[in-house]
Each structure stands twice: as C-alpha cells, then as structure tokens.
C-alpha cells in the first residue's frame, strides 16, 4: 500500500434510498474533479473549503450518471487522515457500481477489504485496538456490545495499555541506566520496589483477561442448546423466544430431527440458540442421528435449557438429560404450567443445584424470568451498568496472557534472588506483548490478516 488513491462503496450494493462511494488518497480531489460537475460552482473541488457539501452531477465522459451530493474532507482531519471524498448518490446496485467504476476509471483503484481503516491505523489516527473496535462495532449484535466497542474506539483500552507500558518502560530504563553507570545510579531497593509493582501489574492484566469470557458472550452470543424429550415443548419455546413460527410444532413425537440454529436477544443478552431433537430411545435411524447430534451440541454449549413436560412424570430419558446437566451451566424449565402438573419445582430442586423455573411456552409465561435468570448466571445481573473495559478479541486476550506470563517470570526471578540484569529480558517481553495490542509491535503479515477480515469499504 502506498499513497495511491482508493475507492469503494461504503454502503451495501443493494436497492436503497442512498448509496455512498468513498474516495481516499492524495489524488482524491483530482479524481473527483474528473467525474463531478458542481451546480453553480466555478472553483474546482480541491479549492473548496473542507467539510463542505456540494450538489451536482456525476459524469462518465459526456454521459450523466446521477444527481449527487459530495462531501469534502481534507487530511489529516478525516477518517483515514488523508484527503477524502464521499459521493452520496441514489441507492441501487447498478447505479452505485457505475459511479464506482467511473471513479476507478479516472485514477482511483478498488480498495481492499478494511483498507480505509488500515490507512487510519498506518497514518497514526487510531491504534490497532481501536481499529478492531471498529470491526466489533460493525458486527455488534446487542446494545452492550455496541457500548463496549464505542468505549474502545474512544481509546479506553488504549489508555489502559499505554499506562501499563509506560510503567514497565520506566522500570526497564532505570535498570539499564543503573547497569551502565553503577557508580552514579544505585540499584539498592530496586528489586523490592519492582516486586510490589509487579504484583499490581499482574492483577491488572489478570483482571483484563478475566473479562474475555464475558466479552466472548457479548460479541458472539451465548451458545444455548435446548434439550428435552419429544413433545416437551422445545420447539414451542424456540418460537416464543424468536417471536415467530420458525420451528415446526406438532403432536407427533420426534418432529424435530435436525438442529435449528437462531440468533435471539433476550433482555439484552445475545443467545445463539439451538433447538435439538428430543432425547429418547428410538429405532428410527434418522431420529437416532438427530438425538446423537443433540448430545454432541450439548457437550460444547455454554448454556443448556432443559425443557421438561411438567404434566408428565419423569422417566429414564429425563434422568439421562439431568445427568447431561451435571457440572454445566443450565436452567431447568418446567413447561406446560398451564396444564395440570405432576412435577413441582420443589421436587426438581431436591435433585439439582440448577435454577428451576415454571413456564408455559403456549401462553408465553415465564420468559421474562428466564431472561433475568440467564443475566444473573452469566453477568451477575449487572451487564447494563458495566463501565469497565471488556476484552472481546482473542488476539488481545493472547497478548495479555503472554504479558502476565512474562511479568510472573520476573516475579519468580526476584523471589529466587536472580541478578537484576536478567529481569530486563522478561520485562521487555511484557512490554512487547502489550505493544501487540496497540499494533506497535505487530508485523505486516498480522496487520494484513486483521484488516482482511473487515468488510469492503470500511
């Protein structure tokens, strides 16, 4: 990537009211002048004030393509820190493609996925943690994920990491100075002070790593598998949670045979929810496969929802499902509370430590209580009020884990009375690992891999 000028559609190539074509680079205004004819403006676009909007027409040679508005932004005060133009044309895949092709024909090139944000990073406008927050913001599935992404985009994680790096750098610089000039700089008490600092730094890093599990749930959703016997009401529950008739519901046992997967929001919590075949002994070869898949999905689930028919006594299949719940996060739902029940919450609670709720999927009762129960189970009911940094990125988690490992190595060295000059190696490793989060220690291949995952035009 050099200083060439790039262009891409910044909105989806689909029928819509407005479509945006973005141009960025040192020749952005030159390219615009070749394709844009402003209404009642004598000056060229490059001579117009920045952060202004201009009305006119886009031309491909002598052919008028569209009536548009053009927004001018001059670097370094733009998203990419380069001269940037946005053409607001009428929406529609064909028309947007024509406008984009004309822009490329007149001096720009097609942008690679994520190249606008990559340029913002390479030009120093944002660091790598903020760039990844942009991608998380685009992919956010709930308000809490949006809030966390916006916080990181504003630099909350960057600030935390930079502060810790500065502390480590100060200790390294002092150590190196003392080793180079022992006559004037004493290391007396250095190890003791460093030891106390290390314990604080390790706690900071470990607290950030701990948030990564919450971060995964916020970003990807809680993988939730619905288990139960045939006709217990699993598919009815899925339909209630979705607010539509997605799963087939009949009186015939074994209707659900394959896995149905859906994304839902339940009181602000994202769930990747899977409806499975009813677990029971069966001779039907197709249903057997469905039951086997249900067990497999249960093994990798973050949450199990066991739907039991409270109008019927428990049998061997229920006992098997209760066994599957052992050692797992699960909620037991006694469905069909609208009918005469033969299983009580008290009876089930005597046999398990899992939360037990009475619901009626048919009458849509107990769903709010289920949402509150899941919030308590995964977020201690406080997800909406959280202000701290939450790590949602596996790369960032790995870098923090490596940082903690290096800091503990220094701590161990002090405890074992090792020479001070050996501390510098692990301190530098910790410093570099933190730099990976900001992108200051990241190689070109890693940068390309990260931005290659972005959508086109961002």
matplotlib code that plots the C-alpha trace (Angstrom):
import matplotlib.pyplot as plt

x = [0.0, 1.4, 0.0, -2.3, -6.0, -8.5, -12.3, -15.1, -18.8, -19.3, -22.8, -24.2, -24.6, -28.4, -31.5, -31.8, -32.5, -28.9, -25.6, -22.2, -19.0, -15.9, -12.6, -9.4, -5.8, -3.6, -5.5, -9.0, -9.9, -8.2, -10.3, -13.5, -12.9, -12.8, -16.2, -18.2, -19.7, -21.0, -24.1, -23.2, -19.7, -16.7, -13.9, -12.5, -13.3, -9.7, -10.1, -13.3, -13.3, -13.0, -16.1, -18.5, -21.3, -21.7, -24.6, -24.0, -23.9, -21.6, -20.5, -18.8, -17.3, -20.3, -22.8, -24.6, -24.9, -26.6, -27.6, -25.4, -24.2, -20.4, -18.8, -15.2, -12.8, -9.2, -6.4, -5.3, -8.7, -10.6, -11.2, -8.1, -6.1, -5.9, -7.9, -11.3, -14.4, -17.8, -20.3, -23.9, -25.7, -29.1, -29.1, -29.2, -26.6, -26.4, -26.1, -23.6, -21.5, -21.5, -20.4, -17.6, -16.4, -16.3, -14.2, -11.8, -11.5, -10.5, -7.5, -8.5, -8.2, -10.6, -9.9, -9.1, -11.3, -10.7, -8.2, -9.8, -9.4, -6.0, -4.9, -6.3, -4.1, -1.0, -1.4, -1.5, -5.1, -6.1, -4.2, -4.9, -7.2, -9.4, -9.3, -10.5, -13.2, -14.5, -14.9, -16.6, -18.9, -20.0, -20.6, -22.2, -25.3, -26.6, -26.5, -23.9, -21.5, -22.0, -21.3, -18.1, -16.9, -17.6, -15.6, -12.6, -13.0, -12.7, -9.5, -10.4, -8.3, -5.5, -5.2, -5.0, -2.3, -0.2, -0.2, 1.0, 3.6, 4.9, 5.3, 7.2, 9.4, 10.3, 11.5, 13.5, 15.1, 16.1, 17.6, 19.5, 20.9, 22.0, 23.7, 25.5, 26.5, 26.7, 28.9, 26.2, 22.9, 22.3, 20.0, 19.6, 15.9, 15.1, 14.1, 11.8, 10.1, 9.8, 8.3, 5.5, 4.8, 4.8, 2.1, -0.1, 0.6, -0.2, -3.5, -4.4, -3.6, -5.4, -8.5, -8.5, -8.0, -11.0, -13.3, -12.6, -15.2, -17.9, -16.5, -17.0, -20.6, -21.2, -19.6, -20.6, -23.7, -24.1, -24.3, -27.5, -28.8, -32.5, -32.7, -35.7, -37.8, -40.0, -43.1, -41.8, -42.2, -38.7, -39.7, -42.6, -40.1, -37.8, -40.8, -41.7, -38.1, -37.9, -41.4, -42.2, -43.2, -39.7, -39.8, -42.5, -44.7, -47.0, -48.4, -46.3, -43.3, -39.9, -40.9, -37.6, -34.7, -32.1, -30.5, -32.2, -29.9, -31.1, -29.8, -32.0, -32.0, -33.4, -33.5, -30.4, -28.4, -27.4, -28.1, -27.1, -29.9, -30.1, -33.3, -32.4, -34.2, -36.0, -33.7, -35.2, -34.6, -35.7, -35.3, -35.8, -32.4, -33.0, -34.2, -31.2, -28.9, -30.8, -30.6, -26.8, -26.4, -28.3, -25.9, -22.9, -24.2, -24.9, -21.2, -20.0, -22.8, -22.3, -25.8, -28.3, -32.0, -33.7, -37.4, -39.4, -43.1, -44.4, -47.7, -46.0, -43.8, -40.1, -38.7, -35.4, -34.9, -35.3, -32.8, -30.3, -30.8, -30.4, -27.1, -26.0, -26.6, -24.1, -21.2, -22.7, -24.5, -28.1, -31.7, -34.5, -37.8, -40.9, -43.1, -46.9, -47.6, -51.0, -51.9, -52.4, -48.8, -47.4, -43.8, -43.2, -40.3, -39.6, -39.3, -36.7, -34.7, -34.1, -32.3, -30.2, -28.5, -29.6, -32.2, -35.7, -38.5, -42.1, -43.1, -45.8, -44.5, -48.0, -49.2, -45.7, -45.4, -42.1, -40.0, -39.0, -38.0, -35.8, -34.0, -33.3, -32.0, -29.6, -28.4, -27.7, -25.9, -23.5, -23.3, -24.4, -27.4, -25.2, -24.4, -26.3, -24.3, -20.8, -18.3, -15.0, -13.1, -14.2, -11.8, -13.8, -10.8, -8.9, -5.7, -5.8, -6.5, -3.5, -1.3, -2.5, -1.9, 1.7, 2.2, 1.1, 3.3, 6.4, 5.6, 5.3, 8.7, 10.2, 8.4, 9.8, 13.3, 13.1, 11.9, 14.8, 17.3, 18.4, 20.6, 18.8, 20.2, 18.1, 14.9, 15.2, 14.5, 11.1, 10.2, 10.9, 8.8, 5.9, 6.3, 6.3, 3.2, 1.3, 2.5, 0.9, -2.5, -1.8, -0.2, 3.2, 4.9, 2.7, 4.3, 3.0, 1.5, -0.6, -1.8, -2.9, -4.6, -6.6, -7.8, -8.5, -11.4, -13.1, -16.0, -15.4, -15.5, -14.6]
y = [0.0, 3.4, 6.8, 5.8, 6.8, 4.1, 3.9, 1.6, 1.5, 2.4, 1.2, -2.2, -2.8, -3.2, -1.2, 1.7, 5.4, 6.5, 4.9, 6.2, 5.8, 6.8, 8.0, 8.5, 9.4, 12.2, 12.4, 12.2, 15.7, 15.3, 12.2, 13.9, 16.9, 14.4, 12.9, 15.6, 18.7, 21.0, 23.1, 26.9, 26.4, 27.8, 26.6, 23.1, 20.8, 20.8, 24.6, 24.4, 24.6, 21.3, 19.8, 21.3, 19.6, 20.3, 19.5, 18.4, 15.6, 12.6, 12.1, 9.3, 11.3, 13.0, 10.6, 11.9, 9.1, 10.6, 13.6, 13.6, 15.4, 15.4, 15.7, 17.0, 16.1, 17.2, 15.2, 14.8, 15.6, 12.7, 9.0, 7.9, 11.1, 11.6, 13.8, 12.0, 12.4, 10.8, 10.8, 10.4, 9.0, 7.4, 3.8, 0.8, -1.8, -1.0, 2.8, 2.6, 0.2, 2.6, 5.5, 3.4, 2.1, 5.7, 6.8, 3.9, 4.7, 8.2, 7.5, 5.6, 1.9, -0.5, -0.6, -3.9, -5.1, -2.8, -0.6, 2.7, 1.6, 0.2, 3.6, 5.2, 2.9, 3.2, 7.0, 7.1, 8.3, 5.2, 2.2, -1.4, -1.9, 1.0, -0.5, -3.8, -1.9, -0.6, -4.1, -5.1, -2.2, -3.2, -6.8, -5.9, -7.9, -6.1, -2.7, -3.8, -4.9, -1.5, 0.3, -1.7, -1.2, 2.5, 2.7, 1.0, 3.2, 6.2, 4.8, 3.2, 0.1, 2.1, 4.3, 1.4, -0.4, 2.7, 3.5, 0.0, 0.1, 3.4, 1.9, -1.1, 1.1, 3.3, 0.3, -1.0, 2.4, 2.8, -0.7, -0.2, 3.1, 1.6, -1.3, 1.1, 3.6, 1.8, 4.5, 7.1, 5.1, 2.6, -0.5, -0.7, -1.4, -1.8, -5.4, -4.8, -1.9, -3.8, -6.8, -4.7, -3.1, -6.5, -7.8, -4.8, -5.1, -8.8, -8.2, -5.5, -7.9, -10.8, -8.7, -7.8, -11.4, -12.4, -10.1, -12.0, -14.7, -12.0, -10.4, -13.6, -13.8, -10.2, -10.4, -13.9, -14.7, -17.4, -20.8, -22.2, -25.7, -26.6, -30.2, -32.3, -35.3, -35.3, -33.1, -31.4, -28.0, -27.3, -26.0, -24.1, -22.4, -21.5, -20.0, -17.9, -16.6, -15.8, -14.2, -16.2, -19.7, -20.8, -24.4, -27.0, -27.9, -30.9, -33.5, -36.1, -37.1, -36.7, -33.9, -32.1, -34.2, -31.7, -28.8, -25.4, -22.5, -18.9, -15.7, -14.0, -11.2, -11.9, -8.9, -7.5, -10.8, -12.4, -16.1, -18.4, -20.8, -24.4, -26.5, -30.2, -33.5, -34.9, -37.2, -40.7, -44.3, -44.8, -47.4, -44.7, -44.4, -40.7, -39.8, -41.6, -39.3, -36.3, -37.5, -38.1, -34.5, -33.2, -34.8, -33.5, -30.0, -30.2, -31.1, -27.8, -25.5, -22.5, -22.9, -25.8, -25.2, -28.4, -28.3, -30.9, -31.6, -30.8, -32.6, -36.0, -37.9, -38.1, -41.2, -42.7, -40.1, -37.3, -39.0, -39.1, -35.4, -34.5, -36.4, -34.3, -31.1, -32.1, -29.7, -27.4, -24.0, -24.9, -23.8, -26.4, -25.2, -27.0, -26.4, -26.6, -24.9, -24.0, -27.8, -29.9, -30.5, -33.7, -32.3, -29.5, -27.0, -28.3, -31.8, -30.9, -28.7, -31.6, -33.3, -30.5, -27.2, -25.7, -22.9, -24.2, -22.2, -23.0, -21.7, -22.1, -21.8, -21.9, -19.0, -17.3, -17.2, -17.2, -15.9, -12.7, -14.7, -16.9, -13.8, -12.5, -15.9, -16.0, -12.5, -13.4, -16.6, -15.1, -11.4, -11.3, -9.3, -6.1, -6.2, -2.9, -0.9, -2.1, 0.5, -1.4, -2.5, -5.8, -7.8, -9.2, -10.1, -13.4, -11.8, -9.2, -11.9, -13.9, -10.8, -10.1, -13.7, -13.5, -10.2, -11.8, -14.8, -12.6, -10.5, -13.6, -14.7, -11.5, -12.0, -15.5, -14.3, -11.8, -14.5, -16.8, -14.0, -13.9, -10.9, -7.7, -7.7, -10.9, -9.0, -6.9, -9.8, -10.7, -7.1, -6.4, -9.4, -8.0, -4.6, -6.0, -8.2, -5.1, -3.4, -6.1, -4.9, -1.4, -2.6, -1.1, -4.5, -6.1, -7.3, -6.6, -10.1, -9.8, -6.3, -7.7, -10.6, -8.4, -5.9, -8.6, -9.6, -6.2, -5.6, -3.9, -0.1, 0.3]
z = [0.0, -1.0, -1.3, -4.2, -4.1, -3.3, -3.7, -2.6, -1.9, 1.7, 1.8, 0.7, -3.0, -2.8, -3.5, -1.0, -0.8, -0.6, -1.7, -0.7, -2.7, -0.7, -2.2, -0.2, -1.0, -2.3, -5.6, -4.2, -5.3, -8.6, -9.3, -8.2, -10.5, -13.4, -12.7, -10.8, -12.3, -9.5, -9.9, -10.0, -8.7, -10.6, -8.3, -8.6, -5.7, -4.4, -4.0, -2.0, 1.8, 3.7, 5.5, 3.0, 0.9, -2.8, -5.1, -8.7, -11.3, -11.8, -15.4, -17.2, -20.1, -21.6, -20.1, -16.9, -14.4, -11.4, -9.3, -6.2, -3.1, -2.4, 1.0, 1.2, 4.0, 4.0, 5.7, 8.4, 9.8, 8.1, 8.9, 7.0, 7.8, 4.0, 1.6, 1.5, -0.6, -0.2, -3.0, -1.9, -4.9, -5.3, -3.9, -6.2, -7.0, -10.7, -10.2, -7.4, -9.4, -12.4, -10.2, -8.6, -11.9, -13.2, -10.2, -10.7, -14.4, -13.6, -11.4, -8.2, -7.6, -5.9, -2.1, -0.4, 2.5, 5.5, 3.7, 4.8, 8.4, 7.7, 6.4, 9.5, 11.6, 9.4, 9.4, 13.2, 13.6, 15.6, 17.1, 16.4, 19.4, 18.1, 14.6, 15.9, 17.8, 14.5, 13.2, 16.5, 16.2, 12.7, 13.9, 17.2, 18.0, 21.0, 22.8, 25.3, 22.5, 20.8, 24.1, 24.7, 21.1, 21.3, 24.6, 23.0, 19.9, 22.1, 23.5, 26.8, 26.2, 24.5, 27.6, 30.0, 27.9, 27.4, 31.1, 31.9, 29.2, 30.5, 33.9, 32.6, 30.4, 33.3, 35.3, 32.3, 31.6, 35.3, 35.3, 32.1, 33.3, 36.6, 34.9, 32.6, 35.3, 38.6, 40.2, 40.0, 39.9, 42.7, 42.4, 46.1, 46.9, 43.2, 43.4, 46.4, 44.7, 41.4, 43.3, 44.6, 41.2, 39.5, 41.8, 41.0, 37.3, 37.3, 39.0, 36.3, 33.5, 35.0, 35.6, 31.9, 30.8, 33.1, 31.2, 27.9, 28.8, 29.2, 26.0, 24.1, 25.2, 24.4, 20.9, 19.8, 21.9, 24.5, 22.7, 24.1, 23.5, 24.2, 25.5, 26.4, 25.4, 22.4, 22.8, 25.9, 24.1, 23.0, 19.5, 21.0, 23.3, 20.4, 18.5, 21.6, 22.0, 18.3, 18.2, 15.0, 14.0, 13.0, 14.2, 13.2, 16.2, 16.0, 18.4, 16.7, 18.8, 17.0, 14.6, 15.2, 13.8, 12.7, 14.5, 14.2, 15.0, 15.5, 17.0, 19.5, 22.0, 25.5, 27.7, 26.0, 26.2, 22.8, 22.5, 19.7, 20.4, 19.0, 19.1, 19.0, 18.5, 21.5, 23.5, 23.9, 22.8, 19.3, 16.5, 13.8, 12.1, 11.1, 14.6, 16.1, 14.2, 15.5, 19.1, 18.7, 17.3, 20.3, 22.7, 20.7, 20.7, 24.5, 25.1, 23.6, 24.8, 27.1, 28.4, 28.5, 28.7, 29.8, 28.9, 30.9, 30.4, 33.9, 33.1, 32.9, 35.3, 34.8, 33.1, 32.0, 29.2, 31.8, 34.0, 31.1, 30.5, 34.1, 34.0, 31.0, 33.0, 35.7, 36.0, 33.3, 33.3, 32.9, 33.6, 34.1, 32.6, 33.8, 30.7, 30.3, 33.6, 32.1, 32.4, 35.5, 36.7, 38.3, 38.6, 41.0, 41.3, 44.8, 43.6, 41.0, 43.3, 45.6, 42.8, 41.3, 42.1, 38.8, 38.6, 38.1, 36.5, 35.7, 32.2, 29.6, 26.1, 24.8, 27.0, 26.8, 30.6, 32.4, 29.5, 31.3, 34.3, 32.1, 30.7, 34.2, 35.2, 32.3, 33.0, 36.7, 35.6, 33.1, 34.1, 37.7, 36.6, 36.1, 32.4, 31.7, 34.3, 33.5, 32.7, 32.8, 29.7, 28.4, 26.1, 23.2, 21.0, 21.1, 19.8, 22.6, 25.2, 24.0, 24.2, 27.7, 28.7, 27.4, 29.3, 32.5, 31.9, 31.4, 34.5, 36.6, 35.3, 36.6, 39.9, 40.2, 39.4, 42.3, 44.7, 43.6, 44.1, 40.4, 39.2, 38.2, 34.7, 33.9, 34.7, 31.6, 29.2, 30.6, 31.2, 27.5, 26.5, 28.6, 27.0, 23.5, 24.2, 25.3, 22.2, 20.1, 21.4, 20.1, 16.9, 17.8, 17.8, 15.1, 11.8, 8.4, 7.9, 11.1, 10.1, 6.7, 8.3, 10.7, 8.2, 5.6, 7.9, 7.5, 5.2, 1.9, 2.0, 5.7]

ax = plt.figure().add_subplot(projection="3d")
ax.plot(x, y, z, "-o")
ax.set_aspect("equal")
plt.show()
